[in-house]
Amino acid sequence: MRLYSMPSSGNSYKVRLLLALTGRDCPRVDVEYGSPALEAAHREGRLPFGKAPVLELPEGALLPESNAILCWLGEGGPFWPEDPLDRARMMGWMFWEQNQHEGVIAVRGALACYPHRAAEATPQRMAALLEAGHRLLGVMEAHLDGRDWLVGAGPSLADICLYAYTHSAGRRGGFAMERFPAIGAWLDRVAGLPGYVGLDD
C-alpha cells in the first residue's frame, strides 16, 4: 500500500493515526499545498477526487476519501464493533463528521492557518463558523458526558475519525475548548491509546 497524505490535513491525519494504532507500516507520499509532490500526484492521476488522502492498494486500485479508507483498513479489526447496531452508530458519527463537523471545525482552522485562504476569513464568516462550531462541539459534549467513547465500551473508527479535527480545534480554530470538559477527557483517552501518533509525527 501507499498513502498519499497531506501532512497538515486532519482528514489525512486520521488515516495515519489508524495505521499507527494498528501497527501497520505504509509508505507515504506527502502532498502538501503548493508542493511539487502534490502537482505530480494530480498530473499522474493519483488523486481521483482531486484531494488527499488517497490509499493506493497493492494491486494498484486507488481509494479516496478519508472515512472510506478508515473503513477499508479497519474492517474486522480492534476499532470495528462486532455488534451491528454499534457499527451503524459508528457510521452515523462518521457521516456526521463529514457532513457537519468537518465543514465548520476544519474550515475555520483552515481559514485561520492557510495563507492562501486568508482572503476568505472575513470577520463575519469567522464569527459564524465560531458560533456553529461551538454548537457542534456541544453535541459531542452532551453525548460524551458519562461515556468514555462515542460508541460502545471501547474506541472505534468514530473516535479516530472525530479526533482528527477536534483535537486541534482550539489551537487552529480558536474554539473555546475549556467549555467542553467531557471532550477534553475523551481527547486524552484517544491520545493515550497504544501506538498513538500526533498530527506532526
N, C-alpha and C positions, 0 to 999 in steps of 0.2 A: 504494500500500500504506500501511497504518498499523499500527504496533506498539503494542499495549497491554503495557506493561513495568513491572514492579515494580523500582525503582532498586536496592534493597538485595538483590535475589534473584540468586543465581548462575544459575538457570535462565533468567531474563530477560537477564542479562548475556551469556550465551553467544550469544544471538541478536544482541544489539547488537555483540558482538565480530566475528561473521561478517560482518555488514553493513559494519562499518568496514574489515575486512581485504579485502573485495571492492569497496570504494569505492562502495557504494550509499547514496543518501540515502533515508531513510524517516521520515516524520513519526512522532512518538512521543507517546503519552498515558501519563504516569506515574501509576500506580495503586498508590501505596504504602499499607501498612497504615494504616487509620484515616483515609484522605484522602477528601474529597468526590468526587474523580475515581474512586476505587475503588467507592464507593457507587453512583455514576452508571453505571459500567460494568456492575455487577451488575443494576441496575434496568433498563438498556436491553438486557440480554441479550447483552452483548459478550464475556462470559467463559463459553463453553459448558460447561466443566468446573469452573467456579467459581473459577478461579485464572488468574494471568498466568504466562507470556506467551501472548498470542494475536496472530496476524498476520491483519489484515483485508486480503483481497486486493482488487485493483481492481474486480472485479465484485461485491464485497460479501460473498463467502464468508469464513467465519471459520475459521482454522486454529489449534487449540490444541495444546499440548504442545511443549516446547522442542526436543526431538530430532526430532520430525516437522517442525517449522519449519526446523531446520537442514538436513534432507534436501531439503525443498522448495526452499529457497534455494540449496543447494549443489550440487544435481544437475548434472553436466556441467561444473562449474567447477573451479578450481585445487585445491580441497580434496576432490575426488571422485575416488578412484582409478580408473584405467582398467581395471586387472586385476580380474576378477570375484571372485577369491579375496580380494584385498586389500579390496575393497568389503565382502565378507561379514565379514572380520575387523574392519573399521572398525565395522560394525553391531554385532558382538559386543561391542566395547568400549562402544559407546553404550548397548546394552541393560544391560550390567553396571553402567554408571554410574547408571542409574535404579533398577535392581533391588537393588543392594548399596551402592555408594559414596555416592550422594546421601542415602539413608536413614540413614546414620551420620555422614558427614563434615559434610553440610549441617545435619542435625538438631542435632548438638552445637553447631555455631556459632549456630544459631537460638535454642536454649535459653539460650545464654550471652549473646546480644546483644539479643534482643527482650524488652522489659519485660512484654508481655502473655503471654509463655510462661515467665516466671521460675518460676512455681509448679511447672512440670513438671521443672525442673532439680534433681531430688533428687540427693544425693551418690551414691547407688547407681546411678542411671541415667547420670549423667555419667561415672562410673568405667567402667561397662560400655561406653558409647559410645567412650570413650578407648581402651580395650583393643581393641575391634572395629575402630576407625578405624586404629590403628597396624597391625593385621593386614592391612587392605585396602590401606593405603599400601605395605605390604611387597610385596603382589602387583604393584603398579605399579613399585616399585623394582627388583624382580627382573627384570621384563620390560624396563625401560628401561636396565638395566645393559648397556652396549655398543651401545645403539641411540640414535639421535637422536630418533626419532619412534615413536609407538605402532604404526603400520602402514606398511610400505614405506619408501621412501627419502625421502619428503617429508611435510610436515604434511598431515593430513586432518581431516575433521569430528570424528574421535575425539579428536584433540588439543584442538580448540576446546571440545568437549563436556566433557572431563575437566579442562581447565584451570580452568574457571569456579569450581568449589568447591575444587579442590586448591590453587590459588594463595593462597587466604585461610584455609586450614586451620590454619595456625599462629596467625595474628593473631586470627581469630574463634573458632576451636575449641580453641585451646590444644594442638594436636598438636605433637609434638617433631620438627619438620621437619628439624632438623640430622641426624637419624638416616637421612635419605634423600637422599644426595648426587646420585644419578642423577636423582631427581625435581627437585631444585633446578636442575640444569643444564638439564633439559628445560623447566622453567618459564621460565628465562632465554631459551631459544631461542624459545619462543612469544612472550614479551614483546618480542623483537627483530624480529618479523615486520613488514614494511612495512604501515602503516595501523593498527597496534595501538592500542587504547584501553583504559584501565583501568576497573575497576568503577565508579569515581566520576566518570568523564568523561561 
